[in-house]
Amino acid sequence: MALAHAIMTALLEDERSGYELARDFETSLGFFWQASHQQIYQELRKLTERGWLDKREVRQRGRPNKMVYGLTAAGHAGLAQWVFAKTRTQAAKDELLVKLYNLSADNASHLAGEIGERRAQMMHLLYLYEKIRRRHYSAPAALPTRHKGVYLALTLGIRQGEQFLAWCDEALALLASVAAR
């Protein structure tokens, strides 16, 4: 998926500034698609030049004016075309998994520490996912259509996180046996 599609998805319901989009990426779409502020602003410029986004200035009192972006008809069409296109899966790239191929008694404790850190990060992320699910998606059947899709992405994230925690527990137990030798 191109960053462009994630940005256009964030603009489906309302116009947003680059700052607001970056904030959305930190609290919603960013759970599944990472992008820096700089990448978002570069993509906004490209999408505007392509005619897929409109840009307008909003005057603000006591603050600098801001630029807000919204989907054009061409942007909606491009996004719809992308949704109907075949989805590509991307191979995972995780340095830790390559490091595990180098497991030895000397580095088992260090690798266990890295896995422990990942486990703690996932626990934090699962807490956030669950908080979002309870607050906004407790009755999935009653949700508007688009929000049902968000619910499905969220529940997949929760289930993958729970599976990752189980793997961490198994890995930590096995690495403890290697380090004990």
N, C-alpha and C positions, 0 to 999 in steps of 0.2 A: 504494500500500500504506500502510496506517495503521501508525503506530509500534506500536500494540497487537499487530498480527500478528507483527511482528518480535520483540517481547518474548515473546509466547506461543510462538513457534518456539524461542527460546532456553531456554524452560522445558519443552520436550517430554520431555527425558530425566531431568531432575533439578530439584529445588528450588534456588533461588538467592536471595541477598539483592540489594537494589538496587545495592549496591556491586559485587557479582560480575557482575550484568547490565551495569553500566556498563563494567566491565573487558572483558567479552565483546564489547561494542560497539566497543571500541578495538582488539581483536585478531582479530575474526572477522566478525560480522555488520556491523560498522561499515565494512568495506571496501565494502559495497554499500548500506548504509542508515545515515545519520548521525543521531545523537541526543545531546543534552547530558545530563548527570547529572540536571539539573532536569526535563527533559522525561521522562526515564525514570521518575523518582519520581512525577511527576504522572500518568503513564499507569498505573503500578502501582496508585495509589489508585483511579483510574476503573475499572480492570479488576476490582479487588476489590469495589468497590461494585456493579458489574454482576453479580457472582457468577461471573466467569470465572476468578478466581484465589482461592486460599486464602492466608491470611497467618497465620503463627505465629511466636511469639517463641522464639528459641534462646538459652539462657543460656550465657555464656562466662566463663571464669576470667581475671581480670586485664584484661579488656576489657569495654566496654559490651555488653549483650545486643544481638542483631541480629534483624531481622525477615526471614524467608525466605518466598518466594512459590512456589506450585506451581499447576499447571493443575487446575481442577475438571473434572468430566464436561461441564459446560456450556461450559467453555473449550475442551476438546477438540472438542466439537461445533461451536462457533463457528469454530474454526481450520479444521476440515475443510470447513465450508461455504464459507469464504473460499478455500481451495485449489481447490474446484470451480467457483468463480465466474470469470467472464471476467477475464483479466488486462488491466489498463489500462497503456498505455505513456504515459510522461510526456515531454513535450518538454524537451530540454536547455536550460538557462539558463547561459550562460557569457559573462561580461563580456568576456573576452579576444577572443572571436569577433566581438563587436560592435565592439571597438576596431580589429580588423583591417579593418573596413569604412572606417575613417578613416586608413588607411595613407598615409603621405607620406614623402618623403625625410627630413624633419625628425624623424619619430618612429620610423623603421624600426629604428634601433639599440636604442631603448628597448623596442620590441615584441619584438625578437629576444632581448633580455635576459629578458623575461617568459617567452617560449617556452623559453629555455634553463633557466630555473628550473623550469618545469613538467616539462621533460624529465628533469631531475635528480630531481625528486620521483617521477616515474613509475619511473625506474630503481630507486630505493629500494623502492618498492612492489612492483615485479616481483621484486626480490631476496627480499622477505618472502614473496610468493606462492609462489615457487619453493621456498623453504626449507620452507614448510608442505606443499607438494605432495610433496616428497621424503620428509619425515619421516612424514606421515600417510596419503598417498594414492598411494604408488608402485605399488600393485597394485589398481587400481580394480575389476576383476572380482571380487575377493575381499572387497570391502567390504560391510558390512551395508547394507541397502537405503537407509536415510535418509542414510548417509554417501556413497553414490553420488550423491545429489542435491547434497550439499555439494561433492563433487569436480567435478561439472558446473559449478556456479557458479564455483568457483575457476578451472577451465580457461578459462571464458569471460572472467573477469577477466584472466587471463594473456594470452589472445589479443587482447583489446581493448587491453591495455597495450602489447603488441608493435606493434600497428597504430598506436597513438598515437605511439610512438617514431619509426616510419617517417614519420608526418606531420610531427613536429617536425623531423626531419632535412631533409625537403623544404622546410618553411617557413623554416628557418634559412638554407638555401642561397638561396632566392628573396629573402629579406629582405636578405641580404648584397649581392645584386646591386642592390637598390634603394638601400641605404645608400652604395654605392660611387659612385653617380652624382653 
